[in-house]
Amino acid sequence: MPTPQEKYKLTKKYMTQTQVQTQEKTQTKVTYTKNIGFRKRLNQRVDEYFESNNISKRDNAAMYFKTAVILGWVIGAWTFTLFGPAVIWAKIIGCIVLGAGIAGIGFSVGHDANHGGYSSKKSVNRFVGLIYDVIGLSSYLWRFRHNYLHHTFTNILGHDVEIHGDGLVRMTPVMEHKSYQRFQHLFVSLIYAIIPFYWSLADVHIILFKRKYHDHIVPVNFKEIFTLLVGKVVWLGLFFITPMAVGYTPIQAFIGFSIAYMTYGLLICNVFMLAHVLEPAEFVEPDPQSNSVDDEWAISQVKTTVDFAPNNALLNWYLGGLNYQVVHHLFPQVCHIHYPKIAPILAEVCAEFDVQYYVYPTFTEALAANYGLLKALGSGANSTLDLVTP
């Protein structure tokens, strides 16, 4: 399990020397000041599990099979939608199934690869990770935003961009409250539905122009710009241009494209929110003077993250281990196929160190807790929420 410093080293694998030097000069550092041996003990126990069973943390046959199934799902749904029966309801169902398949790529295949958890070979992870670009999301920018900012600074406003919501949705009690947010639990699903389109535009804006998340500079070189632009062309070509080329009108192509990607957005956003934006996940404020957190990094990951539905076989398969988000945050470079086996080990180590490991038994309970917290945050409440300050 990498420390924040090791995570930064992993991020550097994808940068040129100039990019590394730029980020080292400009990155905003948050430090975790404690080390009570939790991470060391957990790593030891998990390593023992893999060694005693003589299995690899990556390069898993079950993962390769899942990749084939999900890619077959997407290709099949795409083909059916374009060339299947010319019946409106069949086209709509095809688009929804396609969107769910694209979300499956996001949950499983692309997610593991871009974390370095798909293969022990960097080149394989990088190649498979490019599937994010094919579905409209910059794999490079995702690695920077998600692997570095989100995984290192989980639930810290101003650093973890994935709980910021560009200020539109109040996801943390630290964020300023705005009057319209009292309705956010009602309109947030609309935002989820259109967010894939926003992400695709934001990729271009950030890589070509802004090159920054909060105070964190995004290092960019020609290769990443080229990959971004080619990825957008391939994405639009597959999901928008090709339908028109085979006879659909621009309006029909746009409607189908929108249905598929709104389905994808609803699924991917709801699942992410169930990990960090619900009670009892904590929201952390570093000390304003030292910019430090009085906790061990690994323990902070457990406190700011929640698992759900561990006994749901369908979700275990489809969500790519994202219902085991605590395990994922501690072992992002381990293939998610192994998370159900690691979770009991994590629970034992948490009990040993008196760290509370939160798990919602079902998806619906976690979903209700998430929307309940969004409603409370939208009303301006914060006194009843878990807010960790120095």
C-alpha positions in Angstrom: 0.0 0.0 0.0 1.7 3.2 -1.1 2.1 6.2 1.2 1.2 9.7 -0.1 4.9 10.1 -1.0 5.0 6.8 -2.9 1.7 7.7 -4.6 3.5 10.9 -5.9 6.3 8.7 -7.2 3.8 6.5 -9.0 2.2 9.6 -10.6 5.7 10.6 -11.8 5.9 7.5 -13.9 3.6 9.2 -16.4 5.6 12.4 -16.5 8.6 13.8 -18.3 11.5 15.2 -16.3 10.3 18.7 -17.0 6.8 17.8 -15.8 8.2 16.3 -12.6 10.3 19.4 -11.8 7.3 21.6 -12.5 5.1 19.7 -10.1 7.8 19.5 -7.4 8.0 23.2 -7.4 4.3 23.9 -7.4 2.5 21.1 -5.6 0.7 22.0 -2.4 1.7 19.5 0.3 -0.5 18.1 3.0 1.3 15.9 5.5 0.0 13.2 7.8 1.9 13.4 11.1 1.2 10.1 12.8 2.5 6.6 12.2 1.3 4.0 14.8 2.1 1.0 12.6 -1.3 0.4 11.1 -0.2 0.5 7.5 2.8 -1.7 8.2 0.7 -4.3 10.0 -1.9 -4.3 7.3 0.6 -4.6 4.5 2.2 -7.5 6.3 -1.1 -9.4 6.7 -2.1 -8.8 3.1 1.3 -9.8 1.7 1.1 -13.0 3.8 -2.3 -13.8 2.2 -0.9 -13.5 -1.3 2.3 -15.4 -0.5 0.6 -18.2 1.4 -1.9 -18.8 -1.5 0.8 -18.3 -4.2 -1.3 -15.8 -6.2 -0.4 -12.6 -7.9 -1.8 -9.2 -7.0 -2.2 -8.4 -10.7 -2.3 -10.3 -14.0 -5.4 -12.2 -13.0 -7.2 -14.6 -15.4 -10.6 -13.8 -14.0 -9.9 -10.1 -14.7 -8.9 -10.9 -18.3 -12.2 -12.8 -18.7 -14.1 -10.0 -17.2 -12.4 -7.6 -19.6 -13.5 -9.7 -22.6 -17.1 -9.9 -21.2 -17.4 -6.1 -20.7 -15.9 -5.2 -24.0 -18.2 -7.8 -25.7 -21.1 -6.2 -23.8 -20.2 -2.7 -25.1 -19.5 -3.8 -28.7 -22.6 -5.9 -28.8 -24.8 -3.1 -27.4 -23.2 -0.6 -29.8 -23.8 -3.0 -32.8 -27.4 -3.8 -31.7 -28.3 -0.1 -31.3 -26.9 0.9 -34.7 -28.0 -2.1 -36.8 -30.7 -3.8 -34.8 -34.5 -3.5 -35.3 -35.7 -0.1 -36.3 -38.0 0.2 -33.4 -37.8 3.1 -31.0 -38.1 1.2 -27.8 -35.4 -1.3 -28.9 -33.1 1.7 -29.7 -33.7 3.2 -26.3 -33.0 0.0 -24.5 -29.9 -0.5 -26.6 -28.6 2.9 -25.6 -29.3 2.3 -21.9 -27.5 -1.1 -22.1 -24.6 0.6 -23.9 -24.3 3.3 -21.3 -24.3 0.6 -18.5 -21.5 -1.2 -20.4 -19.5 2.0 -20.7 -19.9 2.5 -16.9 -18.7 -1.1 -16.5 -15.5 -0.1 -18.4 -15.1 2.8 -16.0 -15.7 0.7 -12.9 -13.5 -2.3 -13.8 -11.2 -2.4 -16.8 -10.1 1.2 -17.1 -10.1 1.8 -13.4 -7.7 -1.1 -12.6 -5.4 -0.3 -15.5 -5.1 3.4 -14.7 -4.3 2.6 -11.1 -1.6 0.1 -12.2 -3.6 -2.8 -10.8 -4.4 -4.6 -14.0 -1.0 -5.9 -14.9 2.5 -5.9 -13.4 3.7 -4.4 -16.7 3.4 -0.6 -16.9 3.1 -0.8 -20.7 0.0 -3.1 -20.4 -1.6 -0.8 -17.8 -1.0 2.2 -20.0 -2.4 0.6 -23.1 -5.5 -0.8 -21.4 -5.9 2.5 -19.6 -6.3 4.3 -22.9 -9.8 2.8 -23.0 -10.8 5.8 -20.9 -9.8 8.1 -23.8 -12.0 5.9 -26.1 -15.0 6.4 -23.9 -14.4 10.2 -23.7 -12.3 10.7 -20.6 -8.6 11.7 -20.6 -6.8 8.8 -19.0 -3.8 11.1 -18.2 -5.9 13.7 -16.5 -7.9 11.1 -14.6 -4.7 9.6 -13.2 -3.6 13.0 -12.0 -7.0 14.0 -10.5 -8.0 10.6 -9.1 -4.8 8.7 -8.3 -2.9 11.7 -6.9 -5.3 14.3 -5.7 -8.2 12.1 -4.6 -6.4 9.1 -3.2 -3.7 11.1 -1.4 -6.0 13.9 0.0 -9.3 12.0 0.4 -12.1 14.2 1.6 -9.9 17.3 2.1 -11.6 20.2 0.4 -9.2 22.2 -1.8 -7.2 19.2 -2.6 -9.6 16.3 -3.3 -11.2 17.7 -6.4 -13.7 14.8 -6.5 -15.6 16.2 -3.5 -15.5 19.8 -4.8 -18.2 19.6 -7.4 -17.0 23.0 -8.8 -19.0 24.5 -5.9 -22.3 23.6 -7.5 -23.1 20.7 -5.1 -22.2 20.9 -1.4 -20.5 17.6 -0.7 -18.7 18.5 2.5 -19.6 20.6 5.6 -16.4 22.6 5.0 -17.8 24.0 1.8 -19.6 27.3 1.8 -23.4 26.9 1.8 -25.5 28.5 -1.0 -29.2 29.0 -0.7 -30.1 27.0 -3.9 -28.3 23.9 -2.5 -31.3 23.2 -0.2 -32.7 21.5 -3.3 -29.5 19.7 -4.3 -30.7 16.2 -3.2 -33.5 16.7 -5.8 -31.5 18.1 -8.7 -28.2 16.2 -8.2 -29.3 13.3 -10.4 -29.6 15.7 -13.4 -26.0 16.8 -12.7 -24.9 13.2 -12.6 -26.6 12.6 -16.0 -24.8 15.4 -17.8 -21.4 15.2 -16.0 -19.8 12.9 -18.6 -20.2 15.7 -21.2 -18.8 18.2 -18.7 -15.8 15.9 -18.0 -15.0 15.6 -21.7 -15.0 19.4 -22.1 -13.1 20.0 -18.9 -10.4 17.6 -20.1 -9.7 19.9 -23.1 -9.9 23.1 -21.0 -7.6 21.9 -18.3 -5.0 20.2 -20.5 -4.8 22.9 -23.2 -5.5 26.0 -21.2 -6.0 26.0 -17.4 -3.4 23.3 -16.5 -4.3 23.4 -12.8 -6.6 21.9 -10.2 -6.9 24.3 -7.3 -3.2 25.0 -6.3 -1.9 21.8 -8.0 -0.3 22.3 -11.4 -1.1 19.7 -14.0 2.1 18.9 -15.9 1.4 18.6 -19.7 3.6 17.7 -22.6 2.9 17.2 -26.3 2.3 13.4 -26.0 -0.5 14.0 -23.6 -2.0 16.7 -25.7 -1.8 14.4 -28.7 -3.4 11.5 -26.8 -6.2 13.8 -25.6 -7.1 15.1 -29.0 -6.9 11.7 -30.7 -9.0 10.2 -27.9 -11.7 12.8 -28.4 -11.8 12.2 -32.2 -12.0 8.4 -31.7 -14.7 8.8 -29.0 -16.9 11.1 -31.1 -16.2 9.1 -34.1 -17.5 5.9 -32.5 -20.4 7.2 -30.6 -21.6 10.2 -32.7 -20.2 10.3 -36.2 -20.5 6.6 -37.0 -24.3 6.6 -36.3 -24.7 9.5 -38.8 -22.5 7.7 -41.3 -24.7 4.7 -41.3 -27.9 6.7 -41.9 -29.1 8.2 -38.6 -29.9 11.9 -38.6 -27.8 14.3 -36.4 -30.8 14.6 -34.0 -31.2 10.8 -33.7 -27.5 10.4 -33.2 -27.4 13.1 -30.5 -30.4 11.6 -28.7 -28.9 8.1 -28.7 -25.5 9.4 -27.6 -27.2 11.4 -24.8 -29.2 8.5 -23.5 -26.1 6.2 -23.4 -23.9 8.8 -21.7 -26.6 10.0 -19.2 -27.0 6.4 -18.2 -23.2 6.1 -17.7 -23.2 9.4 -15.7 -26.0 8.3 -13.4 -24.3 5.0 -12.6 -20.7 6.2 -12.2 -21.5 9.2 -10.0 -23.9 7.5 -7.7 -21.4 4.7 -7.0 -18.6 7.2 -6.3 -20.7 9.2 -3.9 -21.5 6.1 -1.9 -17.8 5.8 -0.9 -17.1 9.3 0.6 -20.2 11.5 0.8 -22.3 9.8 3.4 -22.3 9.4 7.2 -20.1 8.3 8.9 -17.3 9.2 6.4 -15.2 12.0 7.9 -14.3 15.2 6.2 -10.8 16.4 7.1 -9.4 19.9 7.6 -5.6 20.2 7.8 -4.1 22.4 10.4 -4.1 25.9 8.8 -0.6 26.7 10.0 1.3 23.5 9.2 -1.0 22.1 6.5 -0.9 18.8 8.3 -3.4 16.1 9.4 -2.9 14.7 12.9 -3.4 11.1 11.8 -1.7 8.2 10.0 -2.5 8.4 6.3 -3.8 4.8 6.1 -6.1 5.3 9.1 -7.4 8.5 7.5 -8.3 6.5 4.4 -10.4 4.2 6.6 -12.1 7.1 8.3 -13.0 9.0 5.2 -14.3 6.0 3.1 -17.1 3.5 3.4 -17.7 0.1 1.9 -21.2 -1.2 1.0 -23.0 -4.4 -0.2 -20.1 -6.8 0.3 -22.3 -9.8 0.0 -23.9 -8.8 -3.3 -22.3 -11.0 -6.0 -23.7 -9.0 -8.9 -22.3 -5.7 -7.5 -19.0 -7.3 -6.6 -18.6 -8.2 -10.3 -20.1 -5.2 -12.0 -18.7 -2.4 -9.8 -15.1 -3.6 -10.1 -14.6 -3.6 -6.4 -15.8 -0.1 -5.9 -18.2 -1.3 -3.2 -14.9 -2.2 -1.4 -13.7 1.4 -1.5 -11.8 1.3 1.8 -9.9 -1.7 0.5 -9.4 0.0 -2.8 -8.0 3.2 -1.2 -5.5 1.2 0.8 -4.5 -1.2 -2.1 -5.2 0.7 -5.4 -2.5 -1.3 -7.2 -4.0 -4.6 -6.4 -6.5 -6.1 -8.9 -10.1 -5.6 -7.5 -10.8 -9.3 -8.0 -9.0 -9.8 -4.7 -10.9 -7.2 -2.6 -13.4 -9.6 -1.1 -10.6 -11.7 0.4 -8.7 -8.6 1.6 -11.7 -7.0 3.4 -11.8 -9.5 6.3 -8.1 -9.0 6.8 -8.6 -5.3 6.9 -11.4 -5.7 9.4 -9.2 -7.7 11.7 -6.3 -5.2 11.6 -8.8 -2.3 12.2 -10.1 -4.1 15.3 -6.5 -4.7 16.4 -5.8 -1.0 16.2 -9.2 0.2 17.4 -10.0 1.8 14.1 -13.7 1.8 13.0 -14.2 0.2 9.6 -17.7 1.2 8.3 -19.6 -1.1 5.9 -23.2 -0.6 4.8 -24.8 -4.0 4.3 -26.7 -3.1 1.1 -26.5 -0.7 -1.8 -29.9 0.8 -1.0 -28.9 1.6 2.6 -25.8 3.3 1.4 -27.7 5.2 -1.3 -30.3 6.4 1.2 -27.4 7.6 3.5 -25.8 9.5 0.7 -29.0 11.3 -0.3 -29.7 12.0 3.3 -26.3 13.6 3.8 -26.7 15.6 0.6 -30.1 16.9 1.9 -28.6 17.8 5.3 -25.6 19.6 3.7 -28.0 21.4 1.3 -29.9 22.7 4.3 -26.7 24.2 5.7 -26.3 21.7 8.4 -22.9 20.8 9.6 -23.0 20.4 13.4 -24.2 16.8 13.2 -21.7 15.7 10.6 -18.3 14.2 11.2 -15.9 17.0 10.6 -12.3 16.4 11.7 -10.3 19.4 12.6 -7.0 19.8 14.5 
